[in-house]
Amino acid sequence: MCSISSVTVTVPATTANLGPGFDCIGAALTLYNQFKFTRLDSTQALGGEGVSISVTGTNAERVQTDESNLAYRAFVKLYEHTGQSPPPARIEISLGYALTRGLGSSATAIVGGLVGANQLAGAPLSQQEVMQLAISMEGHPDNVVPALLGGCRLAAVAEEDDASQPHINKEGRRSGWEICEIPWHSHIVPVLAIPDFELSTAQSRRALPAQYTRADAIFNTAHLGLLVRGLETGTGSWLRVAMQDRIHQPYRQSLIPGYSAVRKAALDAGAYGMAISGAGPSLLALADGRSAPAVVPAMAQAWKQAGVSASVRALSLDTQGATCA
């Protein structure tokens, strides 16, 4: 058993959907939240509380600092899952980007809490077991999986009769997740535009229809296949077509002021395509290294003209996922 008393977990932001990959694909980006967990002994009393939490960085005032904190709930979840009592702990959280922007901030808290607890507890769970706990807490894999593992990941549910499978879906059938890494060509640059307004996942979900046509299902199936190949090969003509979608973006774009103008500006500046990041309102353009420097100011200026201030930057794909120090 590991006897460490403190661990710092750094977890990348994630972007989900990537256009046609609704609720099944996600990628880790080089933006990070950090969580430091320190196990306390009996001489370091917490006034009857099991945890002391401090938060710094972007939107720090928005984060709960009691036992309802999501990172702490994940911390407790892992201990309880392994049959242990969670120790008193101090948690120091440093936020590197804005909350409620479609960048998987809740996934970073869940992954950070689970990984931190697993390390302090002596690593009783494998990475695969931590991943399954993360999925069960988040409810879907498209953010927590790349946050934990890094890279670009596709998640597909496999319904089975095998009683060893860990998940029961809403139809009552047992199922488990199959996770596939999607190669990301080194020439593809993710350009992320984060606006100064929020869009809740619940509001974004409510904008979606209850049913889709067969034509729309076929459209997205074909475009997701093309997206996977485009990401792997870096073929620009494939990516320009592949980023199109009929499942969520046509219904959500009206919730994002300036969406059409920002998309046009990104494409005019040389981007392959643009997608809503997660539930939004952040927007993600894919470009190559030559066009990315022009795409960044073009997106920022288009949103500024629409009355929206936005932080726009060219990032990279994070390939490490959650790391410990």
RODO-2510 file (C-alpha; in nm, 4 decimals, decimal comma):
residues 325
     n   res          X          Y          Z
     1     m     0,0000     0,0000     0,0000
     2     c     0,1128     0,3535    -0,0812
     3     s     0,1661     0,5764     0,2238
     4     i     0,1652     0,9174     0,0571
     5     s    -0,0216     1,1915     0,2425
     6     s    -0,0614     1,4437    -0,0392
     7     v    -0,1176     1,4303    -0,4145
     8     t    -0,1836     1,6932    -0,6825
     9     v    -0,3993     1,5834    -0,9750
    10     t    -0,3999     1,7880    -1,2966
    11     v    -0,6960     1,7190    -1,5255
    12     p    -0,7456     1,8521    -1,8820
    13     a    -1,0536     2,0278    -2,0121
    14     t    -1,2494     1,8361    -2,2709
    15     t    -1,4533     1,9155    -2,5785
    16     a    -1,7341     1,6759    -2,6644
    17     n    -1,9406     1,5970    -2,9753
    18     l    -1,7050     1,7468    -3,2390
    19     g    -2,0038     1,8061    -3,4653
    20     p    -2,1641     1,4724    -3,5609
    21     g    -2,0224     1,2784    -3,2649
    22     f    -2,3081     1,3714    -3,0335
    23     d    -2,2756     1,2134    -2,6869
    24     c    -2,0141     0,9609    -2,8002
    25     i    -1,6870     1,1401    -2,8818
    26     g    -1,4673     1,3698    -2,6776
    27     a    -1,1148     1,5093    -2,6818
    28     a    -0,8830     1,6398    -2,4105
    29     l    -0,7385     1,9891    -2,4586
    30     t    -0,4382     2,1715    -2,3144
    31     l    -0,6405     2,3653    -2,0569
    32     y    -0,6346     2,2370    -1,7002
    33     n    -0,7931     2,2336    -1,3573
    34     q    -0,5796     2,1197    -1,0661
    35     f    -0,6777     1,9458    -0,7426
    36     k    -0,4450     1,8991    -0,4456
    37     f    -0,5559     1,6453    -0,1817
    38     t    -0,3874     1,6290     0,1580
    39     r    -0,4828     1,3614     0,4090
    40     l    -0,5040     1,5057     0,7593
    41     d    -0,4379     1,3277     1,0883
    42     s    -0,6110     1,3634     1,4225
    43     t    -0,3901     1,6549     1,5232
    44     q    -0,5176     1,8635     1,2303
    45     a    -0,8779     1,9070     1,3391
    46     l    -1,1351     2,0406     1,0948
    47     g    -1,3892     2,1558     1,3506
    48     g    -1,6028     1,8470     1,3049
    49     e    -1,5998     1,8665     0,9257
    50     g    -1,4507     1,5931     0,7093
    51     v    -1,3014     1,8315     0,4568
    52     s    -1,1504     2,1772     0,4172
    53     i    -1,1754     2,3169     0,0631
    54     s    -1,0184     2,6273    -0,0905
    55     v    -1,0621     2,7390    -0,4515
    56     t    -0,8616     2,9832    -0,6622
    57     g    -0,8678     3,0815    -1,0280
    58     t    -1,1420     3,1506    -1,2810
    59     n    -1,4942     3,1510    -1,1286
    60     a    -1,3547     3,0344    -0,7938
    61     e    -1,6421     3,2019    -0,6112
    62     r    -1,8877     2,9715    -0,7898
    63     v    -1,7500     2,6491    -0,6456
    64     q    -1,8976     2,4912    -0,3323
    65     t    -1,6509     2,4609    -0,0447
    66     d    -1,8438     2,2196     0,1758
    67     e    -1,9181     1,8476     0,1527
    68     s    -2,1391     1,9053    -0,1542
    69     n    -1,8278     1,9917    -0,3590
    70     l    -1,8175     1,7594    -0,6600
    71     a    -1,4473     1,6755    -0,6290
    72     y    -1,4992     1,5831    -0,2640
    73     r    -1,8065     1,3747    -0,3466
    74     a    -1,5937     1,1819    -0,5976
    75     f    -1,3185     1,1497    -0,3354
    76     v    -1,5671     0,9966    -0,0906
    77     k    -1,7197     0,7777    -0,3636
    78     l    -1,3929     0,5980    -0,4287
    79     y    -1,3252     0,5296    -0,0622
    80     e    -1,6769     0,3966    -0,0103
    81     h    -1,6507     0,1854    -0,3266
    82     t    -1,3385     0,0189    -0,1858
    83     g    -1,4954    -0,0371     0,1559
    84     q    -1,2872     0,2278     0,3315
    85     s    -1,3815     0,5354     0,5306
    86     p    -1,2634     0,8595     0,3694
    87     p    -1,0011     1,0349     0,5838
    88     p    -1,0246     1,4011     0,6856
    89     a    -0,8759     1,5953     0,3974
    90     r    -0,7770     1,9373     0,2745
    91     i    -0,8558     2,0028    -0,0934
    92     e    -0,6996     2,2943    -0,2822
    93     i    -0,8565     2,3567    -0,6223
    94     s    -0,7061     2,5772    -0,8926
    95     l    -0,9341     2,6508    -1,1885
    96     g    -0,7734     2,7253    -1,5231
    97     y    -1,0825     2,8140    -1,7272
    98     a    -1,4415     2,9339    -1,6902
    99     l    -1,7198     2,7065    -1,5675
   100     t    -2,0430     2,6199    -1,7522
   101     r    -1,8894     2,6747    -2,0956
   102     g    -1,9121     2,3257    -2,2486
   103     l    -1,5573     2,2260    -2,1523
   104     g    -1,6166     1,9424    -1,9083
   105     s    -1,5445     2,1237    -1,5811
   106     s    -1,7621     1,8772    -1,3887
   107     a    -1,5678     1,5915    -1,5477
   108     t    -1,2399     1,7384    -1,4200
   109     a    -1,3821     1,7506    -1,0666
   110     i    -1,5033     1,3903    -1,0831
   111     v    -1,1796     1,2599    -1,2322
   112     g    -0,9691     1,4721    -0,9978
   113     g    -1,1536     1,3464    -0,6904
   114     l    -1,1440     0,9807    -0,7933
   115     v    -0,7783     0,9808    -0,8990
   116     g    -0,6721     1,1757    -0,5897
   117     a    -0,8554     0,9382    -0,3572
   118     n    -0,7202     0,6339    -0,5381
   119     q    -0,3645     0,7575    -0,4905
   120     l    -0,4087     0,8416    -0,1217
   121     a    -0,5791     0,5064    -0,0616
   122     g    -0,2836     0,3156    -0,2063
   123     a    -0,4152     0,2684    -0,5624
   124     p    -0,6682    -0,0119    -0,4892
   125     l    -0,8426     0,0445    -0,8238
   126     s    -0,7073     0,0091    -1,1765
   127     q    -0,7431     0,2914    -1,4266
   128     q    -1,0250     0,0951    -1,5920
   129     e    -1,2117     0,0692    -1,2609
   130     v    -1,1626     0,4405    -1,1920
   131     m    -1,3002     0,5121    -1,5398
   132     q    -1,6142     0,3073    -1,4740
   133     l    -1,6725     0,4950    -1,1475
   134     a    -1,6268     0,8262    -1,3296
   135     i    -1,8794     0,7278    -1,5972
   136     s    -2,1306     0,6214    -1,3329
   137     m    -2,0978     0,9576    -1,1565
   138     e    -2,1134     1,1717    -1,4720
   139     g    -2,3813     0,9567    -1,6389
   140     h    -2,2070     0,9485    -1,9778
   141     p    -1,8488     0,8929    -2,0933
   142     d    -1,7769     1,1600    -2,3539
   143     n    -1,6101     1,4046    -2,1116
   144     v    -1,4805     1,1942    -1,8230
   145     v    -1,3032     0,9378    -2,0427
   146     p    -1,0732     1,1807    -2,2294
   147     a    -1,0285     1,3796    -1,9059
   148     l    -0,8933     1,0636    -1,7428
   149     l    -0,7114     0,9039    -2,0364
   150     g    -0,6262     1,2005    -2,2623
   151     g    -0,6457     1,2054    -2,6403
   152     c    -0,9584     1,1773    -2,8511
   153     r    -1,1920     0,8959    -2,7475
   154     l    -1,5027     0,7304    -2,8889
   155     a    -1,7350     0,5525    -2,6448
   156     a    -1,9887     0,2901    -2,7478
   157     v    -2,2202     0,0989    -2,5184
   158     a    -2,2208    -0,2805    -2,5543
   159     e    -2,5425    -0,4419    -2,4361
   160     e    -2,4839    -0,7906    -2,3059
   161     d    -2,6573    -1,0718    -2,1216
   162     d    -2,3429    -1,1262    -1,9161
   163     a    -2,4234    -1,0503    -1,5510
   164     s    -2,0666    -0,9307    -1,4957
   165     q    -2,1326    -0,6167    -1,6991
   166     p    -2,1331    -0,3104    -1,4704
   167     h    -2,4135    -0,0960    -1,6095
   168     i    -2,7906    -0,1361    -1,6436
   169     n    -2,9425     0,0921    -1,9054
   170     k    -3,2882     0,2486    -1,8963
   171     e    -3,4375    -0,0492    -2,0799
   172     g    -3,3109    -0,2796    -1,8042
   173     r    -3,0463    -0,4507    -2,0186
   174     r    -2,6950    -0,4967    -1,8866
   175     s    -2,4327    -0,3048    -2,0754
   176     g    -2,0723    -0,1943    -2,0605
   177     w    -1,8659     0,0702    -2,2353
   178     e    -1,6204     0,0025    -2,5150
   179     i    -1,3680     0,2862    -2,5409
   180     c    -1,1744     0,3445    -2,8621
   181     e    -0,8894     0,5894    -2,9086
   182     i    -0,9206     0,8007    -3,2244
   183     p    -0,5863     0,9000    -3,3771
   184     w    -0,5510     1,2785    -3,4091
   185     h    -0,3228     1,4016    -3,6864
   186     s    -0,0449     1,6281    -3,5611
   187     h    -0,1303     1,8996    -3,8166
   188     i    -0,4824     1,9532    -3,6778
   189     v    -0,5019     2,2491    -3,4381
   190     p    -0,8065     2,2954    -3,2108
   191     v    -0,8962     2,6639    -3,1840
   192     l    -1,1183     2,7258    -2,8827
   193     a    -1,3382     3,0329    -2,8369
   194     i    -1,4791     3,0751    -2,4848
   195     p    -1,7432     3,3528    -2,4571
   196     d    -1,8212     3,5594    -2,1493
   197     f    -2,1694     3,4090    -2,1052
   198     e    -2,2929     3,0738    -1,9824
   199     l    -2,5219     2,8067    -2,1224
   200     s    -2,6411     2,5300    -1,8919
   201     t    -2,6411     2,1708    -2,0086
   202     a    -3,0075     2,1414    -1,9064
   203     q    -3,1072     2,4390    -2,1224
   204     s    -2,9050     2,3044    -2,4125
   205     r    -3,0665     1,9614    -2,3771
   206     r    -3,4157     2,1107    -2,3770
   207     a    -3,3528     2,2572    -2,7210
   208     l    -3,3248     1,9113    -2,8778
   209     p    -3,6186     1,7303    -3,0426
   210     a    -3,7498     1,4032    -2,9013
   211     q    -3,7244     1,2256    -3,2382
   212     y    -3,5169     1,2419    -3,5554
   213     t    -3,5782     1,1311    -3,9105
   214     r    -3,4064     0,8341    -4,0679
   215     a    -3,2365     1,0748    -4,3107
   216     d    -3,0843     1,2714    -4,0218
   217     a    -2,9624     0,9522    -3,8524
   218     i    -2,7982     0,8342    -4,1741
   219     f    -2,6458     1,1787    -4,2302
   220     n    -2,4789     1,1796    -3,8889
   221     t    -2,3634     0,8196    -3,9150
   222     a    -2,1851     0,8944    -4,2415
   223     h    -2,0351     1,2188    -4,1158
   224     l    -1,9083     1,0645    -3,7924
   225     g    -1,7292     0,7960    -3,9950
   226     l    -1,5758     1,0631    -4,2132
   227     l    -1,4764     1,2665    -3,9058
   228     v    -1,2855     0,9714    -3,7595
   229     r    -1,0931     0,9255    -4,0839
   230     g    -1,0378     1,2986    -4,1227
   231     l    -0,8921     1,3300    -3,7733
   232     e    -0,6629     1,0364    -3,8353
   233     t    -0,5335     1,1500    -4,1739
   234     g    -0,5596     1,5285    -4,1461
   235     t    -0,7403     1,5391    -4,4828
   236     g    -0,8872     1,8881    -4,4985
   237     s    -1,1582     1,8159    -4,7557
   238     w    -1,2905     1,5324    -4,5389
   239     l    -1,2898     1,7451    -4,2238
   240     r    -1,4769     2,0286    -4,3968
   241     v    -1,7636     1,7926    -4,4707
   242     a    -1,7311     1,5809    -4,1557
   243     m    -1,7952     1,8624    -3,9058
   244     q    -2,1538     1,9018    -4,0281
   245     d    -2,4308     1,7734    -3,8030
   246     r    -2,8093     1,7363    -3,7909
   247     i    -2,8610     1,6027    -3,4386
   248     h    -2,7775     1,8879    -3,2005
   249     q    -2,6110     2,1927    -3,3561
   250     p    -2,9042     2,3115    -3,5719
   251     y    -3,1183     2,3265    -3,2577
   252     r    -2,8618     2,4728    -3,0202
   253     q    -2,7044     2,7425    -3,2347
   254     s    -2,9915     2,9840    -3,1679
   255     l    -2,8929     2,9754    -2,7973
   256     i    -2,5490     3,1152    -2,8849
   257     p    -2,5515     3,4811    -2,9943
   258     g    -2,3271     3,5399    -3,2948
   259     y    -2,2898     3,1696    -3,3770
   260     s    -2,3364     3,2063    -3,7532
   261     a    -2,1030     3,5053    -3,7758
   262     v    -1,8295     3,3305    -3,5767
   263     r    -1,8600     3,0170    -3,7880
   264     k    -1,8368     3,2144    -4,1126
   265     a    -1,5365     3,4074    -3,9840
   266     a    -1,3579     3,0851    -3,8849
   267     l    -1,4208     2,9218    -4,2222
   268     d    -1,3248     3,2366    -4,4149
   269     a    -0,9968     3,2464    -4,2197
   270     g    -0,9148     2,8910    -4,3268
   271     a    -1,0645     2,6628    -4,0597
   272     y    -1,1822     2,3202    -4,1749
   273     g    -1,4986     2,3521    -3,9713
   274     m    -1,6496     2,4661    -3,6422
   275     a    -1,8547     2,2869    -3,3790
   276     i    -2,0283     2,3661    -3,0529
   277     s    -1,8080     2,2396    -2,7711
   278     g    -2,0127     2,0052    -2,5555
   279     a    -2,3413     2,1713    -2,4648
   280     g    -2,1916     2,5131    -2,5482
   281     p    -2,1564     2,8024    -2,5564
   282     s    -1,7852     2,7626    -2,6340
   283     l    -1,7072     2,7029    -3,0000
   284     l    -1,4308     2,4828    -3,1364
   285     a    -1,2767     2,5274    -3,4811
   286     l    -1,0367     2,2792    -3,6364
   287     a    -0,7591     2,4284    -3,8472
   288     d    -0,4077     2,3493    -3,9610
   289     g    -0,0930     2,5176    -3,8338
   290     r    -0,0861     2,7692    -4,1173
   291     s    -0,4434     2,8953    -4,0813
   292     a    -0,4830     2,8755    -3,7017
   293     p    -0,3074     3,2127    -3,6381
   294     a    -0,5666     3,3801    -3,8645
   295     v    -0,8631     3,1846    -3,7261
   296     v    -0,8006     3,3034    -3,3685
   297     p    -0,8492     3,6805    -3,4263
   298     a    -1,1224     3,6199    -3,6845
   299     m    -1,3406     3,4350    -3,4336
   300     a    -1,2715     3,6886    -3,1595
   301     q    -1,3551     3,9828    -3,3860
   302     a    -1,6754     3,8242    -3,5145
   303     w    -1,8003     3,7662    -3,1629
   304     k    -1,6973     4,1177    -3,0597
   305     q    -1,9063     4,2589    -3,3434
   306     a    -2,1981     4,0552    -3,2107
   307     g    -2,1531     4,2182    -2,8709
   308     v    -1,9812     3,9205    -2,7064
   309     s    -1,6394     3,9262    -2,5449
   310     a    -1,4548     3,5967    -2,5910
   311     s    -1,1198     3,4408    -2,5122
   312     v    -0,9900     3,2653    -2,8241
   313     r    -0,6735     3,0603    -2,8386
   314     a    -0,5069     2,7878    -3,0399
   315     l    -0,4542     2,4795    -2,8248
   316     s    -0,3255     2,1260    -2,8672
   317     l    -0,4648     1,7820    -2,7994
   318     d    -0,3712     1,6696    -2,4485
   319     t    -0,2414     1,3129    -2,4746
   320     q    -0,1708     1,2371    -2,1070
   321     g    -0,5078     1,2842    -1,9380
   322     a    -0,5115     1,3131    -1,5594
   323     t    -0,1613     1,3248    -1,4095
   324     c    -0,0398     1,3061    -1,0510
   325     a     0,2458     1,4796    -0,8763
***
